[in-house]
Amino acid sequence: MDHYRVLGLHQTATKEEIKTAFKKLAFQFHPDKHSQSPRAIRENATIRFKQVSEAYEVLMDDRKRADYNFRRSSGDPGRSNHYSQYSYGYSRSGSRYEYKPGSGGGGGLASNFEMALRILTGRSSILYLGFAAAILCGIVVIDSSRESLWRMQNSGKSFEEAMKSIEKAKAYREDNMKERP
């Protein structure tokens, strides 16, 4: 699917031209506008609306557009729906658009790596990583403050030495209790 052709634009179109074309076509093919139309017209309008939305999404994002243009220029012009990883499988068959599952582009190790990289560099992933780092820092701070509090209260003693002295104190009390009656 050629996103520029779907919107009726040239490859050098500005964002403003893309936005104007999208608004016009989205209004023309919106599913709510065709809710009372015959089934074939309604389905065709829905597919065209999805294509227009997809084209707008790709062409308005600078990174996606550059990637799309690169794939488009290096791909086989006769197979226009196979060079875009953003295609959702909509293709033109004669005068009608139809959905073909699995015909969307992409696949292979490179696109899987690309997808993983996009997920890991996404805003939410970075926020989760920052949150995990904050929790880890909190644990380290709490652990180190616990040790310094222990040293302040029990100068020169380790935890094991303190436990031995507590056991000795308990044994001494028990011995004193037995001798008193």
Long-range contacts (C-beta under 8 A, 24 or more apart in sequence): 1-51, 1-54, 1-55, 1-80, 1-81, 1-84, 1-87, 1-90, 1-91, 1-92, 2-72, 2-80, 3-54, 3-55, 3-58, 3-59, 3-68, 3-84, 3-86, 4-55, 4-59, 6-51, 6-52, 6-54, 6-55, 7-52, 7-55, 7-56, 7-59, 9-59, 11-69, 13-59, 15-60, 18-56, 18-59, 18-60, 19-56, 19-60, 22-52, 22-53, 22-55, 22-56, 25-52, 26-52, 26-53, 26-56, 44-96, 44-97, 47-90, 47-97, 47-98, 47-99, 48-97, 50-88, 50-90, 51-90, 51-97, 54-86, 54-87, 54-88, 54-90, 57-86, 58-84, 58-86, 71-105, 81-105, 85-111, 85-114
